[in-house]
Amino acid sequence: MKKPRTSVTKCMTLRLPYTDIDRFADSCLILVFLNGN
């Protein structure tokens, strides 16, 4: 299984301003899933 590190990094950078970590994590996981599939 390959994990798109670039997508995760991009997501983390984009979600950095958000304080809600749970939302940030969910959004990241969804983005990674969409990019992976």
PDB file of N, CA, C and O in Angstrom:
ATOM      1  N   MET A   1       0.840  -1.203   0.000  1.00  0.00           N
ATOM      2  CA  MET A   1       0.000   0.000   0.000  1.00  0.00           C
ATOM      3  C   MET A   1       0.875   1.253   0.000  1.00  0.00           C
ATOM      4  O   MET A   1       1.759   1.404   0.843  1.00  0.00           O
ATOM      5  N   LYS A   2       0.624   2.130  -0.933  1.00  0.00           N
ATOM      6  CA  LYS A   2       1.396   3.372  -1.008  1.00  0.00           C
ATOM      7  C   LYS A   2       0.575   4.528  -0.461  1.00  0.00           C
ATOM      8  O   LYS A   2      -0.588   4.710  -0.821  1.00  0.00           O
ATOM      9  N   LYS A   3       1.191   5.295   0.401  1.00  0.00           N
ATOM     10  CA  LYS A   3       0.491   6.448   0.967  1.00  0.00           C
ATOM     11  C   LYS A   3       1.033   7.729   0.339  1.00  0.00           C
ATOM     12  O   LYS A   3       2.228   8.009   0.429  1.00  0.00           O
ATOM     13  N   PRO A   4       0.156   8.508  -0.298  1.00  0.00           N
ATOM     14  CA  PRO A   4       0.586   9.764  -0.929  1.00  0.00           C
ATOM     15  C   PRO A   4       1.036  10.784   0.102  1.00  0.00           C
ATOM     16  O   PRO A   4       0.219  11.509   0.670  1.00  0.00           O
ATOM     17  N   ARG A   5       2.339  10.837   0.338  1.00  0.00           N
ATOM     18  CA  ARG A   5       2.854  11.753   1.362  1.00  0.00           C
ATOM     19  C   ARG A   5       2.651  13.207   0.957  1.00  0.00           C
ATOM     20  O   ARG A   5       2.404  14.066   1.804  1.00  0.00           O
ATOM     21  N   THR A   6       2.757  13.479  -0.337  1.00  0.00           N
ATOM     22  CA  THR A   6       2.597  14.863  -0.800  1.00  0.00           C
ATOM     23  C   THR A   6       1.199  15.371  -0.475  1.00  0.00           C
ATOM     24  O   THR A   6       1.028  16.520  -0.068  1.00  0.00           O
ATOM     25  N   SER A   7       0.199  14.509  -0.657  1.00  0.00           N
ATOM     26  CA  SER A   7      -1.179  14.913  -0.376  1.00  0.00           C
ATOM     27  C   SER A   7      -1.339  15.212   1.108  1.00  0.00           C
ATOM     28  O   SER A   7      -1.982  16.189   1.492  1.00  0.00           O
ATOM     29  N   VAL A   8      -0.746  14.357   1.937  1.00  0.00           N
ATOM     30  CA  VAL A   8      -0.849  14.562   3.384  1.00  0.00           C
ATOM     31  C   VAL A   8      -0.172  15.870   3.784  1.00  0.00           C
ATOM     32  O   VAL A   8      -0.708  16.640   4.580  1.00  0.00           O
ATOM     33  N   THR A   9       1.003  16.108   3.227  1.00  0.00           N
ATOM     34  CA  THR A   9       1.728  17.339   3.549  1.00  0.00           C
ATOM     35  C   THR A   9       0.942  18.561   3.096  1.00  0.00           C
ATOM     36  O   THR A   9       0.823  19.547   3.824  1.00  0.00           O
ATOM     37  N   LYS A  10       0.412  18.479   1.889  1.00  0.00           N
ATOM     38  CA  LYS A  10      -0.388  19.599   1.367  1.00  0.00           C
ATOM     39  C   LYS A  10      -1.593  19.834   2.265  1.00  0.00           C
ATOM     40  O   LYS A  10      -1.908  20.972   2.613  1.00  0.00           O
ATOM     41  N   CYS A  11      -2.255  18.763   2.633  1.00  0.00           N
ATOM     42  CA  CYS A  11      -3.444  18.860   3.478  1.00  0.00           C
ATOM     43  C   CYS A  11      -3.082  19.478   4.820  1.00  0.00           C
ATOM     44  O   CYS A  11      -3.780  20.363   5.314  1.00  0.00           O
ATOM     45  N   MET A  12      -1.989  19.007   5.406  1.00  0.00           N
ATOM     46  CA  MET A  12      -1.563  19.532   6.699  1.00  0.00           C
ATOM     47  C   MET A  12      -1.272  21.021   6.606  1.00  0.00           C
ATOM     48  O   MET A  12      -1.612  21.789   7.507  1.00  0.00           O
ATOM     49  N   THR A  13      -0.640  21.420   5.509  1.00  0.00           N
ATOM     50  CA  THR A  13      -0.310  22.836   5.328  1.00  0.00           C
ATOM     51  C   THR A  13      -1.577  23.666   5.161  1.00  0.00           C
ATOM     52  O   THR A  13      -1.673  24.781   5.676  1.00  0.00           O
ATOM     53  N   LEU A  14      -2.550  23.110   4.434  1.00  0.00           N
ATOM     54  CA  LEU A  14      -3.782  23.849   4.185  1.00  0.00           C
ATOM     55  C   LEU A  14      -4.640  23.924   5.445  1.00  0.00           C
ATOM     56  O   LEU A  14      -5.323  24.920   5.683  1.00  0.00           O
ATOM     57  N   ARG A  15      -4.599  22.861   6.248  1.00  0.00           N
ATOM     58  CA  ARG A  15      -5.453  22.791   7.438  1.00  0.00           C
ATOM     59  C   ARG A  15      -4.792  23.375   8.680  1.00  0.00           C
ATOM     60  O   ARG A  15      -5.395  23.399   9.753  1.00  0.00           O
ATOM     61  N   LEU A  16      -3.561  23.843   8.540  1.00  0.00           N
ATOM     62  CA  LEU A  16      -2.825  24.363   9.690  1.00  0.00           C
ATOM     63  C   LEU A  16      -3.576  25.469  10.438  1.00  0.00           C
ATOM     64  O   LEU A  16      -3.602  25.455  11.669  1.00  0.00           O
ATOM     65  N   PRO A  17      -4.189  26.428   9.730  1.00  0.00           N
ATOM     66  CA  PRO A  17      -4.889  27.516  10.427  1.00  0.00           C
ATOM     67  C   PRO A  17      -6.070  27.042  11.265  1.00  0.00           C
ATOM     68  O   PRO A  17      -6.489  27.734  12.192  1.00  0.00           O
ATOM     69  N   TYR A  18      -6.609  25.865  10.945  1.00  0.00           N
ATOM     70  CA  TYR A  18      -7.782  25.388  11.671  1.00  0.00           C
ATOM     71  C   TYR A  18      -7.375  24.826  13.029  1.00  0.00           C
ATOM     72  O   TYR A  18      -6.394  24.090  13.135  1.00  0.00           O
ATOM     73  N   THR A  19      -8.130  25.175  14.059  1.00  0.00           N
ATOM     74  CA  THR A  19      -7.796  24.730  15.408  1.00  0.00           C
ATOM     75  C   THR A  19      -8.463  23.402  15.737  1.00  0.00           C
ATOM     76  O   THR A  19      -7.998  22.676  16.615  1.00  0.00           O
ATOM     77  N   ASP A  20      -9.544  23.080  15.044  1.00  0.00           N
ATOM     78  CA  ASP A  20     -10.252  21.833  15.321  1.00  0.00           C
ATOM     79  C   ASP A  20      -9.457  20.666  14.751  1.00  0.00           C
ATOM     80  O   ASP A  20      -9.516  20.399  13.551  1.00  0.00           O
ATOM     81  N   ILE A  21      -8.716  19.974  15.604  1.00  0.00           N
ATOM     82  CA  ILE A  21      -7.837  18.891  15.145  1.00  0.00           C
ATOM     83  C   ILE A  21      -8.652  17.735  14.574  1.00  0.00           C
ATOM     84  O   ILE A  21      -8.248  17.120  13.587  1.00  0.00           O
ATOM     85  N   ASP A  22      -9.795  17.437  15.186  1.00  0.00           N
ATOM     86  CA  ASP A  22     -10.621  16.327  14.708  1.00  0.00           C
ATOM     87  C   ASP A  22     -11.075  16.583  13.277  1.00  0.00           C
ATOM     88  O   ASP A  22     -10.991  15.703  12.420  1.00  0.00           O
ATOM     89  N   ARG A  23     -11.551  17.781  13.031  1.00  0.00           N
ATOM     90  CA  ARG A  23     -12.002  18.128  11.676  1.00  0.00           C
ATOM     91  C   ARG A  23     -10.825  18.078  10.716  1.00  0.00           C
ATOM     92  O   ARG A  23     -10.944  17.599   9.589  1.00  0.00           O
ATOM     93  N   PHE A  24      -9.704  18.575  11.175  1.00  0.00           N
ATOM     94  CA  PHE A  24      -8.485  18.600  10.361  1.00  0.00           C
ATOM     95  C   PHE A  24      -8.087  17.182   9.980  1.00  0.00           C
ATOM     96  O   PHE A  24      -7.738  16.917   8.830  1.00  0.00           O
ATOM     97  N   ALA A  25      -8.140  16.275  10.944  1.00  0.00           N
ATOM     98  CA  ALA A  25      -7.751  14.884  10.694  1.00  0.00           C
ATOM     99  C   ALA A  25      -8.739  14.226   9.731  1.00  0.00           C
ATOM    100  O   ALA A  25      -8.336  13.540   8.792  1.00  0.00           O
ATOM    101  N   ASP A  26     -10.037  14.438   9.970  1.00  0.00           N
ATOM    102  CA  ASP A  26     -11.057  13.847   9.095  1.00  0.00           C
ATOM    103  C   ASP A  26     -10.899  14.341   7.664  1.00  0.00           C
ATOM    104  O   ASP A  26     -10.933  13.549   6.722  1.00  0.00           O
ATOM    105  N   SER A  27     -10.728  15.642   7.502  1.00  0.00           N
ATOM    106  CA  SER A  27     -10.573  16.213   6.164  1.00  0.00           C
ATOM    107  C   SER A  27      -9.343  15.639   5.480  1.00  0.00           C
ATOM    108  O   SER A  27      -9.376  15.330   4.289  1.00  0.00           O
ATOM    109  N   CYS A  28      -8.264  15.498   6.228  1.00  0.00           N
ATOM    110  CA  CYS A  28      -7.027  14.962   5.675  1.00  0.00           C
ATOM    111  C   CYS A  28      -7.245  13.525   5.223  1.00  0.00           C
ATOM    112  O   CYS A  28      -6.856  13.150   4.117  1.00  0.00           O
ATOM    113  N   LEU A  29      -7.867  12.725   6.079  1.00  0.00           N
ATOM    114  CA  LEU A  29      -8.097  11.320   5.740  1.00  0.00           C
ATOM    115  C   LEU A  29      -8.958  11.213   4.494  1.00  0.00           C
ATOM    116  O   LEU A  29      -8.677  10.402   3.611  1.00  0.00           O
ATOM    117  N   ILE A  30     -10.010  12.030   4.415  1.00  0.00           N
ATOM    118  CA  ILE A  30     -10.902  12.006   3.250  1.00  0.00           C
ATOM    119  C   ILE A  30     -10.144  12.401   1.992  1.00  0.00           C
ATOM    120  O   ILE A  30     -10.294  11.768   0.947  1.00  0.00           O
ATOM    121  N   LEU A  31      -9.327  13.451   2.092  1.00  0.00           N
ATOM    122  CA  LEU A  31      -8.555  13.906   0.932  1.00  0.00           C
ATOM    123  C   LEU A  31      -7.588  12.827   0.478  1.00  0.00           C
ATOM    124  O   LEU A  31      -7.459  12.568  -0.718  1.00  0.00           O
ATOM    125  N   VAL A  32      -6.908  12.196   1.432  1.00  0.00           N
ATOM    126  CA  VAL A  32      -5.946  11.140   1.101  1.00  0.00           C
ATOM    127  C   VAL A  32      -6.673   9.970   0.459  1.00  0.00           C
ATOM    128  O   VAL A  32      -6.182   9.382  -0.505  1.00  0.00           O
ATOM    129  N   PHE A  33      -7.851   9.630   0.994  1.00  0.00           N
ATOM    130  CA  PHE A  33      -8.628   8.526   0.425  1.00  0.00           C
ATOM    131  C   PHE A  33      -9.025   8.827  -1.012  1.00  0.00           C
ATOM    132  O   PHE A  33      -8.889   7.979  -1.895  1.00  0.00           O
ATOM    133  N   LEU A  34      -9.520  10.045  -1.242  1.00  0.00           N
ATOM    134  CA  LEU A  34      -9.940  10.436  -2.589  1.00  0.00           C
ATOM    135  C   LEU A  34      -8.759  10.433  -3.542  1.00  0.00           C
ATOM    136  O   LEU A  34      -8.878   9.980  -4.680  1.00  0.00           O
ATOM    137  N   ASN A  35      -7.616  10.937  -3.083  1.00  0.00           N
ATOM    138  CA  ASN A  35      -6.433  10.986  -3.937  1.00  0.00           C
ATOM    139  C   ASN A  35      -5.863   9.590  -4.162  1.00  0.00           C
ATOM    140  O   ASN A  35      -5.299   9.307  -5.220  1.00  0.00           O
ATOM    141  N   GLY A  36      -6.012   8.711  -3.158  1.00  0.00           N
ATOM    142  CA  GLY A  36      -5.482   7.351  -3.277  1.00  0.00           C
ATOM    143  C   GLY A  36      -6.301   6.523  -4.251  1.00  0.00           C
ATOM    144  O   GLY A  36      -5.756   5.710  -4.997  1.00  0.00           O
ATOM    145  N   ASN A  37      -7.623   6.733  -4.244  1.00  0.00           N
ATOM    146  CA  ASN A  37      -8.496   5.980  -5.146  1.00  0.00           C
ATOM    147  C   ASN A  37      -8.673   6.739  -6.418  1.00  0.00           C
ATOM    148  O   ASN A  37      -9.375   6.280  -7.319  1.00  0.00           O
TER     149      ASN A  37
END
